[in-house]
């Protein structure tokens, strides 16, 4: 299997972040669910993983602040999953953890 280039990895990283910013609340609920529970979940698993972030950092495609924010985003997303808040009701109700996650994602998007 061919390894993706750092530039392709950056595109996937950027796309992952765009699946969970505050702008998603402008979309219908079914689209939001797909963006967050499918696309962002996959992206957080793969493209916000330490190995991916290290490649992006080593290739100067993200900076230290983006690296740290991305690690926080990934950790918080999986914390949300672990505590049972990975639901439409919690997301749309914007529980504290979801508010924090979306705020971090918005901050990371600003740095793109």
N, C-alpha and C positions, 0 to 999 in steps of 0.2 A: 504494500500500500504506500502511496506517495504521501510524504509529509507536506502539510500546507505551508506556504511561505509566511514569513512574518507579516507581510502586508495583508495577505488573506486572513490571517489570524486576527489582525487589527480590525478588519471589516466585520468579522464575526463577533468580536468583542463589542464594537460599537453598536451593532445590531442588537445584541443581547441587552445592553443598557436601554436602548430605545423601546424595548418591550415592556418596561415597568416604570416609566416616569409618570409624573402627574398628568401629562397630556393624555394618557390612556383613558381618563375619565370622560373624555369627549366622545368616546366610541360606545356602541351598543354593548350590553353586558356580555353577550355571547362572544363578541370579538375580544373584549377584555379578558375573558376567561381563557381563550386560546392564546392570547399574547402572554399572559402571566403564567398560567398553569402548564402550558405546553412549551412555548418558545423560550420564555425567560428561564423556566426550570431547566431545560436542556442546556441553554447557554450558561447558566450559573454553574451547572455541573462541569461543563467542559471549558468554557472560555473565560470564566472567572476563577478557574482552578489555579493554584500556585504555579504549576509548571507552565501554563499558558501566560500568566502574568509575568513570570520571570523572563520568558522569551520576548514578550513585548517590551519589558524594561531593558533587557540586554540589547535589544535592537533600537532603543531610543524612540519607540513608538508611543510609550506612555512615560510619565514621570513618576517620581516617588509618591506624590500626593495621590495620583490616579491609582497607583499600585495599592496604597493603603486603603483608599476608599473602596476599591474593588474587593479587597479581602474582607472588609467590614460588611459590604453588601452581601457577599456570598454567605458569610457566617450568619448574618441576621436572617437571610432567606431560609437557611436550613434550620435555624432556631424556630422560625415561624412554622415550618413543617413539623418539627419535632414536638412542638407544644399543641398541635392540633388546630392552628389558626390558618392553615392553608386551605381556606374555604372562600367561596364567593361572598358569603355573609360577612366574614371578617374583613375581607378586602374592601368590599363596597361600603361597609360600616366604618372603614378606616380605623381599625383598632390602633392602639399606641404603637405596636410593633410594625404594623403596615405603614403608619404615618412616618415612622422613623426610616423605614426602608425606602419609601418613595422619596423622602427628603434627601437621603444619601444618593439615590440614583439621579435625582435632579441635579445635585451638586456635581456628580461625575459627568453627566451629560454636558454641563456647562464647560467642563474642561476639555471636551473633545475638540 
